[in-house]
């Protein structure tokens, strides 16, 4: 089987840009992005896309209607596809066992059940959602439990390492592409087919193949390490303010050490976005479930440091205004969690704005992309 048609379930921050770039680089493959939300699909088919990402408009404009389709007809897309990406939301659970830390896989499960119901031929199913936690195991169990005679599935893990604001460049020139599969002849064959798709524009030496669980854990580990760096530099910003040192000078000096590197060493109000907090909380939860409380406590401290930084910043604003902001007009420039995106998920600006509102301030918030 040669991959001629790809279907992606979920038209969000992962599915939309990823499939647009695949369509751009693989003109011989028809890529259909499907979503239950009619509004979201209508936006993808319009001149105003539902997400802001530098360079995305141009890619979509070039491919849309040629070999890139956006549709709400999920069933047809699944039936016709050789390979299916699952790129649905995996939020942190808000109730029950693991509340506040474990990933809620209900959307992943829903997608898997729909594939099992609709598929009439063999499929390669690729989990690409932003928080993979043994999700491939869940998907496989659902697909095999609802298997139609003569239909077989291979489950692959292909985590995304996109940073919002640079997603298109991250897709076109990735540090690495990670593909995990089952250690069986069929699993290896499925991995090779996905490798073939990426090899349209990425050299084979940049494609890493592993077992499924290694692939999933690597995603959590990478985000945990990045978030840890932000919390580390933010912890030192408090020391700098107390001593008169300059945090940007410290960060530059540390970043020039080639063993450490310069990225993710910018002190700020704290990290936000859709991945870091929920991925680390997820890692904490996994460590606790594996009875590794010291490891869990270590990574929890990265989250705690982030909360401390946000609270410390808000307190400094109030302190600088004579300890009262009641009825004072305060302008906040920027509300997204960082520059070059319209995404406000877990934005530190929300924490700061909420604190100032609770203190009676009158806020004026401006962000060109939110």
N, C-alpha and C positions, 0 to 999 in steps of 0.2 A: 504493500500500500504506500503510494506517494501522497504526501500531504498536499491536497488541492484546495481544501476549504477549512478555514479556522472559524470557530465561533467563540466569542467571549461573553460570558454571563456577568454583567455588571459594567455600567458605563460611567464609572467614577474616576478618581484621580489615578488609579492604576490601569484599569482596562482601557480607557479612552486613549491616553498618550501611547501606551505600549502597542496597542493594535494599530494605531495610526502609523507608527514607525515601521511595524512589521509590513503593513500594506505598502508603504513607500519603498521599502527595500526588497520586497518579494512581489513584484508585479504579476508573477505567475500564480499567486495564491489569492483567493477571494476571502476577505476577512469581514465577518459580520459581528458587530457589537450589539448585544441585546440587553434590554432592561425592562422591568415592569413599569417603570415610570414613563408615561406618555410625554409629560412635560420635558423630562430630561432628554429623551430621544429627539423631541422636536427641537430642543436647543442645539443638540449635536448636528442636526440637519439644517440649522439656520446660520446666519452670519455672526451671531453672538453665542459663542460656545459656553457651556455651563461652568467651565473652569478657566481661570487665567493661567497660562503657562507660556513664557517667552518661546516663540518659534512654532507653537502648536497650530495656530491658525493657518500658517503657510502649508504645513504638512497635510492637514485635513483638507484644505482647499484643493491641493494637488491630487489627492487620492479618492476623495468622496465621490461616489457615483461611478467610479471606475472599478476599483477592487476593494473599496472600503465602504461598508454599508452600516447604517445605524437603524435598528428596527425594534419594534415591540413584539414581533412574531417569534417568540422564543422557541416554540416547538419545532417550527420548520428549520430554523437555524441549527438546532441540536441534531435533528434527523439527518441533515445534509453534511454536517461537519465530520471531518476525519479526526480533528483534534479540538478539544474544548478547554478553554481557560476558565477557571472559576475565579472571578475577581470581585467577589461581593464583600460587603462590610463585615468585619469581625470585631464588634465593640467589646469593651470590658463588661462582664456580667454585673448587673445592678441588683441582683437578688440571688438567694439560694446559696448552695455550696460554692465557695470561691468568689463570693460577691466582692466586687471592687478590684479584683485582680485577674481572675481567670478569664480567658476569652470566651465569648458567647458564640458558639458555632451554629446557631439556628439558621442563619442565612446560607452558610455553606451546606448544611444538611438539606435545606430546602432545594438548593440547586442540584445536589446529588440525587435527591428523590425524583426531581423532574427529569434528569438525564435517564435514570433507570426506567421511568415510566414511558418515555418517548423513544429512546434509542432502539433502532431495529437492526443495527449493524455494529461491528467492533469499533470501539472508540478509545482514543488516548485522552485521559482527563488530567489536566494540569492545574494543581492548586497554586494560585498566584496571589491570594489575598494577603493583606498586610500583616496579619498575625498568624503564622502557621504554628500551631501547637499540636503536634501529632494529628493534625487535621486529615492527613492522607489516610491514616488508619480508619478514621470515622467514615470518610468518603468510600473507601474500599468495602467496609462492612455493609454500608447501605446499598451500594451498587450490587454486591454479590448476593445480598439477602433478597433483592428484588429483581434478580437476573432473569431475562427472557431467554428461552432456549436458543443456543447458537450465537448469543451475543457475549463477547468477552471484553473486559476493560483492563487497561493498564493505567495506574495512577502515578503521576510524576509530581515532584515538588520543584517549583521554579520561582523562588522568592524574588521580589523586586527590590532593588537597592536605589530607588529614585529619591532624589531630594527635590522637594517642591521648589520651583524657581529655576531649577537647572535640569528638569526631567528629560527634556528632549535631547540635550547634550549627553546626559547620563545614559540614555538609550542608544544614541548613535555611537558613543565612544565609552563603553562601560569599562570599569577596572577589571571586572570579570562577570561571566554569566554562570550561575550555579544551577545545576540540574541534578536532582536526586531521584532515584528509581529503585525498584525492587531488584535484589541480587539474583535474578533468574534470567534465562536466555530471552524470554519475552520482555522482561523489564529492560534488559540491555538494548534490545531492538527498539523499544519505544523511546528510550533516551537518545539513541542515535537519530531517530526521526526528528526530535525536537532540536537536536544539535544541527541537523541539516537546515532547518529553518533559520537559525541564528547565523549559520555560516554564510548566508547570503551577504552579510556585511561585517561579521566579526571573525577574527582569526581563531582557528581551532585551539591555539595555545591559550586563549583567554576564556575558554569554556571549561569549567571544572565539573566533573561528574562524580557523584558520591552516592552513598545510600540515602534513603529518604529522610531518616531522622537527623542525620548529619546536616543535610541541606536545610531542614527546618530550624534546627538549633543555631546554625550559622547566622541566620537572619536575626534571631533574637540577640545573639552574642554581639553582632556588629553594631546594632542600635544601642545595646547596653554600654559598649565601650565608648561610643561617640557621646552619649548622654553623660557618661561618667566624666569625660574630659570637660564638658561644659560645667558640670557641678564642681569639679576640682578647681577650675580657674575662677569660678564665682566665689568659692570658699576663700580664695586668696584675695579677692577684691575687698572683702571685709577687713582683712589684715592690712591691705594697702591704705584703706581709708583711715584706719586707726593709727598708722605709723607715718603717713606722708609719702609712702612709695607710690609709684604710678603703675597701675595694673597693665596698661598697654605696653609699657617698657618691659615689665616682667614677662608678659606673654611673648613678646618678640624675642627676648633672650632665651626663654625656654623653647620656643618653637624652632629656633635655629639649630637645636640639637637634632641631628638627623635621625636619631633613634626615636625621637618623640614626634617631630614634624609640627607644622604650623597650623593645621586645620583644627577647627572646633576649640580654639583657645581664645575666643573673643568674649570677654566678660560682658554680661548683659543682665536684663531683668530676670532671666531664667529661660529654660527651653520650653517650647510648646509644640504644637503640631499633632498629627494623628498617630505617630508611631512611638516616639521615645517613651512617653509615660506608660502607655498600655503594654508595650513590649517588655519594659523592665518589670512592671507589676506582674506580668505573666511569668517572667523568669523567676521572680520572687516566689510566686505561687508554686511553680514547678519544683523549686528547691525545697520548699516546705513539704510538698507532697512526697518528695524523695527522702524526707527526714534529714535535711541538711540545713539546720536552722542558722548556723554561722554564715553560710554562703548567702542564705536569704537575707539575713540582717545586713550583710555587706552591701548588697545591691539596693536594698530598701533605703540605705543611707543616701544614695544618689538622688532618689526621689525627695527624701526629707530635706536635703541641701537645696534642692530646687524650690521647695515650698518656702524655706527660710529666706532665700534670696528675694522672692516675690514680696514677702511680708516686710523684709528689711527695706526694700525700695519704697514701698508705700509709706512706711513709717517715716522715712527720710523726707519724703515730699511734705508730709503733714508737719514734721518738725521744722522744716525750712520756712513754713508759713505761720510761724509763731504758735504752733500746736493747735491751730483751729483752721478748718477749711470751710466752715459753715457759711453758705451763701456766696462763697468765692467762685469766680468764673475760672475754670481750668480747661485749657485746650490740650487734647491728646492727639498728637500727630502719629497716625498709624494704628491700626487695630488688628491686622493680620498677625500671625505668630512670628513672621519674619518678612524681609523684603522680597519683592518679586513673586508674590502669591496673593490670592484673595482668600486664603483659607484661615479661618479664625479658630479652628479646633484647638482647645487647651491653650489659647493665646495668653501669655502673661498679662497682656493689656486688660483682659477680662477681670483678672484678680485685682489689678491696680484700680480699674474703674469702679468695681464693686466696693472696694474699701473706701474710696473717696466719696462715692454716693452715700454709703452708710454714715459718713462723717458730715453729710449735708452739703457737699460741694455741688456746683452746677457745671456739668461737663459739656464740652463741645468736642466731638470726636470726628476726625477727618482721616479717611483712607481712600485713595483713588480707586482701589480694586475691590474694596469690600462693599 
